[in-house]
Amino acid sequence: MLNIKREIYLKRLRPHYGNQLIKFITGQRRVGKSFLLRQVASEIRENFPDHQVLFIDKEQFEFDEIRDYRQLYQYVKDKASAGMNCVFIDEIQEITEFEKALRSLLNEGNFDIYCTGSNSALFSGNLATLLSGRQVSITVYSLSFNEFVEFHKLPCDQNSLGMYLKYGGLPYLMYLPKDDQIVFDYLKNINSTILFRDILSRYEIRDVAFLTNLIHFLADNTGSITVAKRIADFMKSQGESKTVNLILNYLQYLQDAYLLKFARRYDIQGKRIFEQGGKYYFQDHGLRNSIVGLKPGDSGKLVENLVHNHLVMLGYEVFVGVMKNLEIDFIAEKQGEKVYFQAALMLPDENVIQREFGNLLLIQDQYPKYVISMDTMNVMNSYEGIRHLSLMEFLMKEKF
C-alpha cells in the first residue's frame, strides 16, 4: 500500500519538508492519514538520510504511556539526536495539551514535526494562537475516483464508477471482498467509531439516540437546503424536542469530526453569503450509504455529493449559489477565480437540458460553467459556451 502515492497531498507537503512549520495532516478516521504520514516519513528517510526519524503512533500500545505534553516532550528529547530530528505523531489528539510540547520542540530549532489528527477543532483557536501561525494544515479526504481505481486495480469504466458510487473511497476497502454485506458492515463500524470516539466521548454527549437520528436525517436529506430550525421541527414531530442551539452544536461536532462538510449559500447577484441555511454533504459517501442504504431515488443525491467532494478535494471553497428564486448547485472558488457547476442525474430531454443549462446562462460573468450528469455519452459538448461533462470525465479532472 505504501507504494501507491497519494500525490495530490504529497505535492502540498513536499515544499514544507525541513522548514520551521508544524505540518498537521487532518481528516476523518480511516481516510489514509496514517498511510500518508508514513509515506512522508519514507520520503524523508530517502531524501534526507542524515535526519533522524522518530515515529509515534498513538493507536499502538507501545506509545500508550505518552498521554500528556510533558510525557511527549520527554519521550522525544530522550530519543532525539544532536542533528535534525523529524518527528511524526499519529493521532496527536490523544495527547493532552500536545501543543505545549510542539511549541517547545519547534523553538529548539532541530525538530521537523508532522502530526495527524481526526478533529478539526483541535487545530484552530487556541492552538493557532499558541503556535503563532507556525503551522500548516492539510486535510486528507477519502479516495478520489482516480485513486479508487488505482488502489483497487480497476479500469476506468462505468462498472468501477458504480462501485465507487456505492462503496465510497475509504482506502481499506481495497482489502475487502466486494460483497455488500462485508463492505457495509465495515463502513457501519467506522461510523460507530466516529460517533463514539470523536463525538460522544469528546463532548460528553449522553443522548446517543438523538445524535444517531440527526445523522440519519442528514444522510436522508443529503443535498437539501437545511437549517437548524427545520431539523428541530422535524425532530419534534418525531417526539424529540431539542433547541436550535443544541442542534447547531451537534452539527458543528459532526463537522469537526470530518463526517460532514457544510456548503454555505451565496447570493450571486448581491455577492454576499447567507448567515443561515446551506447544504450538508458526507465527506465519504460510502459512509452515508451505510447509514440509510441505497434507495432508488438517491442517485441524484450521490451525484451531487460526489461533485461537491471532488471540488473540495481539489482545493476549492465551495458554495451553493442562489440567484432570485433559482439555485446554482455549486460555486467553486480558488485564488480569486470562480467556476460554476450544475449537477444532474441525467439529461433525458430538452426540458431538463433547458433547465440545467438555462440557470447557468442567467449568470452574467465570464467564469467557466459546467453541467455534470451521469449520461455515459456527452449530450452535447457545449451549449452556448457551457460545457457538459459526464460524471466520470468530471471526476477524472484535476483542475477546471
Salt bridges, closest charged atoms under 4 A:
GLU7 OE1 - ARG14 NH1 2.88
GLU43 OE2 - LYS5 NZ 3.27
GLU43 OE2 - ARG14 NH2 2.80
ASP50 OD1 - HIS51 NE2 3.96
ASP57 OD2 - ARG38 NH2 3.50
GLU59 OE2 - ARG29 NH1 3.32
GLU59 OE1 - ARG30 NH2 3.64
ASP64 OD2 - ARG67 NH2 2.68
GLU91 OE2 - LYS33 NZ 3.81
GLU94 OE2 - ARG29 NH2 3.71
GLU94 OE2 - ARG197 NH2 3.53
GLU97 OE2 - LYS100 NZ 2.96
GLU108 OE1 - LYS77 NZ 2.67
ASP112 OD1 - LYS23 NZ 2.50
GLU147 OE1 - ARG6 NH2 2.89
ASP180 OD1 - LYS166 NZ 3.31
ASP198 OD2 - ARG29 NE 2.72
ASP207 OD2 - LYS242 NZ 2.58
ASP220 OD1 - LYS295 NZ 2.45
ASP233 OD2 - LYS229 NZ 2.97
ASP267 OD2 - ARG272 NE 3.66
ASP298 OD2 - ARG288 NH2 3.11
ASP298 OD1 - LYS301 NZ 3.65
GLU304 OE2 - LYS279 NZ 2.95
GLU317 OE2 - ARG264 NH2 3.04
GLU327 OE2 - LYS279 NZ 2.54
GLU356 OE2 - ARG355 NH2 3.23
ASP365 OD1 - LYS369 NZ 3.15
